[in-house]
C-alpha cells in the first residue's frame, strides 16, 4: 500500500477544488477512496509497493466520488448517473426556481444567465 501522502495527492488531483468548502465531507470521501483503493489493489494482487497504481486509483475514485467536471469555472461533482452532457443539459433546462422550491432549496438562488 502506498504511503498516505502519495494516495492523498492522487485523490486531491482527481478532486481538484470540488468540495473545498466542505473539509469533513471531502475527508470522508478520501477515507472511503483509500479503503476502496486498498480493496481493489488486494483483489488484483497489488499488495505492496510505494507507487500508486493509477488505474486502481481512477476506479476507486469513480466508485466513491463519481466524476468531477468544470461548470462555470468551478469544479463540481456530477450527480450519480450523470455524464457531462446530461448534467449541462439539466443545468440549462431543468434547474428552475420551481425545481429548487420543490426540493427544499433556497428560493431566489438562481443567478441570471448572461
C-alpha positions in Angstrom: 0.0 0.0 0.0 1.4 3.4 -0.9 2.1 6.0 1.8 -1.0 8.1 2.7 0.7 11.2 1.5 1.0 9.8 -2.0 -2.5 8.4 -2.0 -3.9 11.7 -0.8 -2.0 13.6 -3.6 -3.7 11.4 -6.2 -7.1 11.9 -4.6 -6.6 15.6 -4.5 -5.5 15.7 -8.1 -8.8 13.9 -9.1 -11.0 16.0 -6.8 -9.5 19.4 -7.7 -11.2 22.1 -5.8 -14.6 20.3 -5.7 -15.8 20.3 -2.1 -13.0 22.6 -0.9 -15.5 24.4 1.4 -16.6 21.1 2.9 -13.5 19.7 4.5 -15.2 17.0 6.6 -17.1 15.6 3.6 -14.0 15.8 1.5 -12.1 13.9 4.1 -14.8 11.3 4.4 -14.6 10.8 0.6 -10.8 10.5 0.9 -11.1 7.8 3.7 -13.6 5.8 1.5 -11.4 6.2 -1.5 -8.4 4.9 0.4 -10.4 1.9 1.6 -11.7 1.1 -1.8 -8.2 1.5 -3.3 -6.9 -1.0 -0.8 -9.6 -3.5 -1.5 -9.2 -3.2 -5.3 -5.4 -3.5 -5.0 -5.7 -6.6 -2.8 -8.2 -8.2 -5.3 -5.6 -7.6 -8.1 -2.7 -8.9 -6.1 -1.1 -5.4 -5.7 -0.4 -5.6 -2.0 3.0 -3.9 -1.8 4.8 -1.1 -3.4 5.3 2.6 -2.9 3.7 3.8 -6.2 0.0 4.5 -6.5 -1.5 2.4 -9.3 -3.2 5.0 -11.5 -5.8 2.6 -12.9 -6.8 1.4 -9.5 -6.9 4.9 -8.2 -9.1 6.1 -11.0 -11.5 3.2 -10.5 -11.6 3.7 -6.7 -12.3 7.5 -7.2 -15.1 6.9 -9.6 -16.7 4.3 -7.3 -16.5 6.6 -4.3 -16.9 10.1 -5.7 -18.0 9.7 -9.3 -17.0 12.3 -11.9 -15.7 15.8 -11.3 -16.2 18.3 -14.1 -15.8 22.1 -14.6 -19.0 24.1 -14.7 -18.9 27.9 -14.8 -15.2 27.9 -13.8 -15.8 25.7 -10.8 -15.1 22.0 -10.3 -18.2 20.1 -9.3 -19.0 16.5 -8.5 -21.6 15.3 -11.0 -24.8 13.7 -9.6 -24.7 9.9 -9.7 -25.6 8.5 -13.1 -24.9 11.8 -14.9 -22.4 12.3 -17.6 -21.2 15.8 -18.5 -23.7 16.3 -21.3 -26.7 15.2 -19.2 -25.5 17.5 -16.3 -25.0 20.5 -18.6 -28.5 20.0 -20.2 -30.1 19.8 -16.7 -28.3 23.0 -15.6 -29.6 24.7 -18.8 -33.2 23.5 -18.8 -34.1 21.6 -15.6 -32.8 23.8 -12.8 -35.7 26.2 -12.3 -37.0 28.2 -9.4 -39.8 25.7 -9.1 -37.5 22.7 -9.1 -35.4 24.3 -6.3 -38.5 25.1 -4.3 -39.9 21.5 -4.7 -36.6 20.0 -3.5 -36.2 22.2 -0.4 -33.7 24.6 -1.8 -33.4 28.4 -1.3 -35.7 30.4 -3.5 -34.0 33.3 -5.4 -30.8 31.3 -5.6 -30.5 31.2 -9.4 -28.3 33.7 -10.9 -29.4 35.4 -14.1 -27.7 33.9 -17.1 -25.9 36.3 -19.4 
